[in-house]
Amino acid sequence: MPFKSLQEFVRELESRGELVRIREPLSPILEITEVIDRVSKMPGGGKALLFENVEGYDIPIVANLYGSEKRIKLALGYENLEDIGWKLYRILRPEVPQTFLEKLKRLPELKKLNDAIPRVVKKAPVQEVVDRDPDLFFLPIPQCWPKDGGRYITFGQVITKDPESGIRNVGLYRLQVLDGKHLAVHWQIHKDGNHHFWKAKRLGKRLEVAVAIGGESPLPYVASAPLPPEVDEYLFAGIVMERPVELVKGITVDIEYPANAEIVVEGYVDPREELVDEGPFGDHTGYYTPVDKYPRMHVTAIVRRRSPVYLHTIVGIPPQEDKYLGWATERIFLPLIKFNLPEVVDYHLPAEGGFHNFCFVSIKKRFPGHAFKVAYALLGLGLMSLEKHIVVLDDWINVQDMGEVLWAWGNNVDPARDVQILKGPIDVLDHATNEVGFGGKMVIDATTKWKEEGYTREWPEVIRMDEEVKRKIDELWEKLGL
């Protein structure tokens, strides 16, 4: 089962040998990043790290907490992450019951959904200490890379409410410390938080914001999940945990946030104010994202546990911890992709491509042009619209194996026939395009070609060993001493 708090999760990881305590004094300016970067690039993602002696601070920093397949499965409470996707699928796409018996069968499922609704409590560990005259520099917020514009909160759940509907959004957006009482909020144009900001601007309203650090172990991941706008991330977390997320009302904001968090920064954005410079920032692309204009958040309070732990992550040249956050998203949302596109067998968004540069997808091909049909459909699914290169392969290709992908891609593609160049929305962090957020896309059909697709020769047969011979060698294998 998922853990009720960040510190409970940390203790469990330590008991399993999955966490290392760093007692050597280290500065939050660059030095801690160098350690995290080296560890996250170890085979399998390395260990989680607890920095107990952060120079100038009494609050320890924990990092690389979700940086392996084993740890993110433990955080979410599932061995097979696709099981979460099927739960979400049944809620978003419920089948209409045809008979009274079917309605009765649906009752346990509906009860589970009802049990997952976030629950508001009156007292919360995160409000043990309330500072109404806050100073952000009280928190051990690191500066990650030498040319970053300053210190950044990188693993905060940024909570806002739609100014019109009141629907909550929880997003994983970076926040740059401008001074002790102000943050720059990196709301990209494709994100729901940005939509809330522009609605507030149109209505001439302040937009209240809360930034939560920690909480139940699925929450930091859930903030990154590409959910539809109408799905509350904390409801999704409740579905994952099969129990409600406990929330508490803010002290200076009309926002509910995780009662079991470590730290929450409360405040507001005034959309009538001028935007401020944010950046540069060493990003998950492996390059610095340049300075751009973003909203300023006024900090009105900082609440925390008496002895909190500060959750931190870094991004940069992959692999980093976000490799495993992206992998979890890939696995969890495969069932929803399969619902929309039943011919899809699997897909892979490699971390080396920043999750939006490459999508490798395998399909059960049934008709000429099927590969292009699937690619176009993927480009119409939420944040999949930002994918830059989509390579479609046959169902027997393991898209998780880059060797197989490159073998099939190299052998099966004639660029003059099998490549299409399109235009569309692109991740705003992509520096290769001439325009921010808009540029070219490439769709590649790497499947076996049919005559109807213009292939005029006889497609060769893949080399495969005789099955009887394989069985015999399997039986002899141990005797061969290999």
C-alpha positions in Angstrom: 0.0 0.0 0.0 1.2 3.6 -0.6 2.6 5.4 2.4 0.8 8.1 4.3 3.7 10.6 4.4 7.0 11.3 2.8 8.9 10.5 6.0 7.1 7.1 6.3 8.2 6.3 2.7 11.8 7.4 3.5 11.9 5.1 6.5 10.6 2.1 4.5 13.2 2.7 1.8 16.0 2.8 4.4 14.7 -0.5 5.9 14.9 -2.1 2.4 18.4 -0.8 1.7 17.1 1.6 -0.9 18.3 4.8 0.8 21.7 6.3 1.6 22.2 8.9 4.4 24.7 11.6 3.4 26.2 13.1 6.5 29.0 15.1 4.9 28.2 18.9 4.9 27.2 19.9 1.4 26.0 23.2 0.0 22.5 23.4 -1.6 24.2 25.6 -4.3 25.4 23.1 -6.9 27.1 20.6 -4.6 24.0 18.5 -3.8 23.1 18.5 -7.5 26.5 17.0 -8.4 26.0 14.1 -6.0 22.4 13.5 -7.2 23.5 13.6 -10.9 26.2 11.0 -10.4 23.9 8.7 -8.4 20.9 9.0 -10.8 23.2 7.9 -13.7 24.1 4.7 -12.0 22.7 1.4 -13.4 19.0 1.2 -12.4 18.9 4.7 -11.2 21.0 4.4 -8.0 19.7 4.8 -4.4 17.5 7.4 -2.8 19.5 10.1 -1.0 18.9 11.8 2.3 21.2 14.8 2.8 21.2 15.3 6.6 23.8 18.1 6.8 22.7 20.9 4.3 25.0 23.8 4.9 23.2 26.7 6.5 20.0 24.8 7.2 18.4 22.5 9.8 16.0 20.9 7.3 17.3 17.8 5.5 16.9 17.3 1.7 15.7 14.0 0.2 16.3 13.3 -3.5 16.1 10.6 -6.1 13.3 9.1 -4.1 11.3 8.0 -7.2 14.5 7.3 -9.2 14.1 3.5 -9.9 11.4 1.2 -11.2 11.4 -0.6 -7.8 10.9 2.6 -5.8 8.2 4.2 -7.9 6.3 0.9 -7.8 6.6 0.9 -4.1 5.5 4.6 -3.9 2.4 3.9 -5.9 1.7 0.5 -4.3 1.5 -1.6 -7.5 3.8 -4.2 -9.0 2.1 -3.8 -12.4 1.5 -0.1 -13.1 -0.9 -0.9 -15.9 -3.4 -2.0 -13.3 -3.7 1.7 -12.3 -4.4 2.6 -15.9 -7.2 0.0 -16.1 -8.8 1.5 -12.9 -8.7 5.0 -14.5 -10.1 3.6 -17.7 -13.1 2.1 -16.0 -13.9 5.4 -14.4 -13.3 7.7 -17.4 -15.0 5.2 -19.8 -17.6 3.4 -17.9 -19.8 0.9 -19.8 -23.5 1.6 -19.7 -25.2 -1.3 -17.8 -27.8 -3.1 -19.8 -29.5 -5.1 -17.1 -30.4 -4.7 -13.4 -27.8 -7.4 -12.6 -25.1 -5.4 -14.4 -26.1 -2.4 -12.4 -25.7 -4.3 -9.1 -22.2 -5.5 -10.3 -21.2 -1.8 -10.8 -22.0 -0.9 -7.2 -18.7 -2.0 -5.7 -16.8 -0.1 -8.4 -18.9 3.1 -7.7 -18.3 2.7 -4.0 -14.5 2.5 -4.6 -14.8 5.8 -6.6 -16.8 7.4 -3.8 -14.3 6.2 -1.2 -11.5 7.8 -3.2 -12.9 11.4 -3.0 -10.5 13.6 -1.1 -11.5 14.2 2.5 -11.0 17.5 4.3 -9.7 17.3 7.9 -9.5 20.1 10.5 -6.1 19.4 12.0 -3.0 18.5 9.9 0.6 17.7 10.5 1.6 20.2 7.8 0.2 23.1 9.8 2.1 22.3 13.0 4.1 25.5 12.4 2.5 28.5 10.6 4.6 31.5 9.4 2.5 34.4 8.3 5.7 36.5 7.7 7.4 34.0 5.5 10.9 33.9 4.1 11.6 31.4 1.3 15.3 31.4 2.2 14.3 29.6 5.4 13.8 26.5 3.2 16.9 24.6 1.8 15.9 25.3 -1.8 18.8 24.3 -4.0 20.3 25.9 -7.1 20.9 23.0 -9.5 23.2 24.2 -12.3 25.8 26.9 -12.6 23.9 29.2 -15.0 20.4 28.7 -13.4 18.7 32.0 -12.7 18.6 31.1 -9.0 17.2 28.6 -6.6 14.2 26.5 -7.8 11.4 24.5 -6.1 11.4 21.5 -8.5 9.1 18.9 -6.9 6.2 21.0 -5.6 2.6 20.1 -6.2 1.3 23.5 -7.6 -2.4 23.7 -6.7 -4.9 26.1 -8.2 -8.7 26.2 -8.9 -10.4 27.0 -12.1 -11.7 30.6 -11.6 -15.0 29.7 -13.3 -15.7 26.1 -12.4 -13.7 25.7 -9.2 -12.2 22.4 -10.4 -8.8 21.8 -8.8 -5.7 21.3 -10.8 -2.4 20.0 -9.4 0.6 20.3 -11.6 4.4 19.8 -11.4 5.7 23.2 -12.4 9.1 24.6 -11.4 9.2 27.8 -9.3 12.1 30.2 -9.2 12.9 32.0 -6.0 13.0 35.7 -6.9 13.4 36.9 -3.3 12.2 35.9 0.2 8.6 36.5 -0.6 8.2 36.0 -4.4 8.4 33.1 -6.8 8.2 33.0 -10.6 5.8 30.2 -11.7 6.7 28.4 -14.8 3.2 27.7 -16.3 3.8 26.5 -19.9 1.2 27.3 -22.5 0.0 23.7 -22.8 -0.6 23.2 -19.0 -3.8 23.5 -17.1 -2.3 25.9 -14.5 -1.6 28.3 -17.4 -5.3 28.0 -18.4 -6.4 28.9 -14.9 -4.0 32.0 -15.0 -5.5 33.3 -18.3 -9.0 32.8 -17.1 -8.2 34.8 -13.9 -6.6 37.5 -16.1 -9.8 37.7 -18.3 -11.9 37.9 -15.1 -9.6 40.4 -13.4 -9.2 38.1 -10.4 -6.3 37.1 -8.3 -5.5 33.4 -8.6 -4.7 31.7 -5.3 -1.8 29.2 -5.3 -0.5 26.6 -2.9 2.7 24.7 -3.4 2.8 21.4 -1.4 6.0 19.4 -0.7 5.5 15.8 0.1 2.4 14.1 1.4 1.2 10.5 0.6 3.8 8.7 -1.5 1.8 8.8 -4.8 1.2 12.6 -4.7 4.5 13.9 -6.2 4.1 11.5 -9.1 0.4 12.3 -9.5 1.2 16.0 -9.9 3.1 15.1 -13.1 0.4 12.8 -14.6 -1.2 14.0 -17.9 -4.7 13.7 -16.7 -7.7 15.3 -18.5 -8.6 18.8 -17.1 -11.8 17.6 -15.5 -10.1 14.9 -13.5 -8.9 16.0 -10.0 -5.4 14.8 -9.4 -6.1 14.1 -5.8 -9.1 12.0 -6.7 -6.8 10.1 -9.0 -4.4 9.6 -6.1 -7.3 8.3 -4.0 -8.2 5.8 -6.8 -4.5 4.7 -6.8 -4.4 4.3 -3.0 -8.0 3.0 -2.6 -8.4 5.6 0.2 -9.0 9.3 0.2 -6.2 11.9 0.2 -6.5 13.9 3.4 -6.7 17.6 2.7 -6.7 20.7 4.9 -8.0 24.2 4.3 -5.2 26.8 3.7 -4.4 29.5 6.3 -4.3 32.4 3.9 -5.8 30.9 0.7 -9.1 29.3 -0.1 -7.4 26.1 -1.3 -7.3 22.7 0.2 -3.9 20.9 0.1 -2.4 17.6 1.5 -2.7 17.5 5.3 0.2 15.1 5.4 2.6 17.2 3.4 5.9 18.3 4.8 5.8 22.0 3.7 3.2 24.2 1.9 3.9 27.6 0.4 0.7 29.7 0.2 0.2 32.7 -2.0 -1.4 34.2 -5.0 -0.7 35.5 -8.5 -2.2 38.8 -9.6 -2.7 38.5 -13.4 -2.9 42.3 -13.7 0.8 42.6 -12.8 3.5 42.6 -15.4 5.1 39.2 -16.0 8.7 38.7 -14.6 11.9 37.2 -16.0 12.2 33.5 -15.2 15.3 31.5 -16.0 17.7 30.4 -17.3 17.1 26.8 -16.1 19.0 23.6 -16.7 16.2 21.5 -18.1 15.3 17.9 -18.8 16.4 18.4 -22.4 20.0 18.6 -21.2 20.2 22.3 -22.3 19.5 25.5 -20.4 16.0 26.9 -21.2 16.5 30.7 -21.7 14.9 33.5 -19.8 11.2 34.1 -20.6 8.3 35.9 -19.0 6.1 34.2 -16.4 3.7 35.2 -13.5 5.0 36.3 -10.1 3.6 34.5 -7.1 3.3 36.5 -3.8 4.0 34.3 -0.8 1.5 34.9 2.0 2.4 32.1 4.4 4.6 29.0 4.8 3.3 26.2 6.8 5.2 23.0 7.8 5.7 20.2 10.1 7.9 20.8 13.2 10.7 18.7 11.7 10.1 18.6 7.9 12.0 16.9 5.1 12.4 18.9 1.9 11.7 16.8 -1.3 13.9 17.8 -4.2 14.6 16.5 -7.7 16.9 17.6 -10.5 16.7 17.5 -14.3 19.5 17.7 -16.8 21.2 15.5 -19.3 19.3 12.1 -19.0 19.0 9.8 -17.3 17.7 11.5 -14.2 14.9 10.7 -11.7 12.3 11.9 -14.2 13.1 8.9 -16.4 11.1 6.8 -13.9 8.3 9.3 -13.5 8.0 9.2 -17.3 8.2 5.4 -17.3 5.3 5.3 -14.8 3.2 7.6 -17.0 3.9 5.4 -20.0 2.8 2.3 -18.2 -0.2 3.8 -16.4 -1.7 5.4 -19.6 -1.2 2.5 -22.0 -4.7 1.1 -21.2 -6.3 4.5 -22.1 -4.3 4.6 -25.4 -5.4 1.0 -26.1 -9.0 2.0 -25.5 -8.8 4.7 -28.1 -6.6 2.6 -30.4 -7.1 -1.1 -29.9 -4.5 -2.0 -32.5 -1.7 -0.6 -30.3 0.4 -3.3 -28.6 2.8 -1.1 -26.7 4.6 2.3 -26.9 7.7 3.8 -25.5 8.7 7.4 -24.8 12.5 7.2 -24.1 13.9 9.6 -21.5 16.8 10.3 -23.8 14.3 12.0 -26.0 12.9 14.1 -23.2 9.6 12.0 -23.5 8.4 14.3 -26.3 11.1 13.8 -29.0 10.4 10.2 -29.8 7.5 7.8 -29.6 8.0 4.2 -30.6 4.7 2.3 -31.0 4.0 -1.3 -32.1 0.7 -2.2 -33.7 -1.3 -5.1 -35.1 -1.4 -3.9 -38.7 -4.6 -4.7 -40.5 -4.8 -2.5 -43.6 -2.7 -0.3 -45.9 -1.7 3.0 -44.3 -2.5 1.7 -40.8 0.7 3.0 -39.4 -0.1 6.5 -40.4 -3.6 6.3 -39.1 -2.2 5.3 -35.6 0.4 8.1 -35.7 -2.2 10.8 -36.5 -4.5 9.5 -33.8 -1.7 9.6 -31.2 -1.0 13.2 -32.2 -4.6 14.0 -31.2 -4.4 12.5 -27.7 -3.7 15.1 -25.0 0.0 15.9 -24.5 0.9 13.2 -27.1 0.2 16.1 -29.5 3.6 17.4 -28.6 5.5 14.3 -29.9 8.1 15.2 -32.5 9.0 11.9 -34.1 6.6 8.9 -34.1 8.0 5.6 -35.4 5.4 2.8 -36.0 6.5 -0.8 -35.9 5.1 -4.3 -36.2 3.4 -6.0 -33.2 6.3 -8.4 -32.7 8.9 -5.7 -32.2 9.7 -4.9 -28.6 9.6 -1.1 -28.5 11.3 -1.1 -25.1 14.4 -2.6 -26.7 16.3 0.1 -28.6 18.3 -2.6 -30.5 15.1 -4.1 -31.9 13.7 -0.7 -32.7 16.8 0.5 -34.6 17.0 -2.9 -36.4 13.4 -2.7 -37.7 13.6 1.1 -38.4 16.8 0.7 -40.4 15.7 -2.3 -42.4 12.0 -1.5 -43.1 12.1 2.2 -44.0 12.5 3.8 -47.4 12.6 7.5 -46.5 11.2 8.5 -49.9 8.1 6.4 -49.3 7.7 5.9 -45.5 8.3 9.3 -44.0 5.8 12.1 -43.7 6.7 15.6 -42.4 3.9 17.5 -40.6 3.6 20.7 -38.5 1.9 21.1 -35.2 2.3 22.0 -31.5 5.7 21.3 -30.0 6.9 21.3 -26.4 7.9 24.9 -25.5 11.1 23.6 -24.1 12.2 22.4 -27.5 14.9 24.7 -28.8 15.2 23.2 -32.2 12.1 24.8 -33.7 12.1 28.3 -35.2 9.0 29.3 -33.3 8.4 28.5 -29.6 5.8 25.8 -29.2 5.3 25.2 -33.0 7.3 23.3 -35.5 7.8 20.2 -37.6 7.0 16.6 -36.9 8.1 13.3 -38.5 5.9 10.2 -38.8 7.8 7.1 -39.9 6.2 3.8 -41.0 8.7 1.1 -40.0 6.2 -1.8 -40.4 6.3 -4.6 -43.0 5.2 -3.0 -46.3 2.3 -4.2 -48.4 1.9 -4.1 -52.2 -1.0 -1.6 -51.7 1.4 0.7 -50.0 3.6 1.0 -53.1 6.0 -1.8 -52.4 6.8 -3.5 -55.7 9.2 -6.3 -54.6 8.7 -9.5 -52.5 9.2 -8.6 -48.8 11.8 -11.0 -47.4 11.2 -13.4 -44.6 12.7 -12.8 -41.1 15.4 -15.3 -40.1 14.0 -17.6 -37.4 15.2 -21.0 -36.1 13.2 -24.2 -36.4 11.0 -24.6 -33.3 11.9 -28.2 -32.7 15.6 -27.4 -32.8 15.1 -24.6 -30.3 13.3 -27.0 -27.9 16.1 -29.5 -28.1 18.8 -26.9 -27.4 16.6 -25.5 -24.5 16.6 -29.0 -22.9 20.4 -29.4 -23.4 21.4 -25.9 -22.4 22.5 -26.5 -18.9 24.6 -29.5 -20.0 26.4 -27.3 -22.6 28.2 -25.4 -19.8 27.4 -22.0 -21.3 
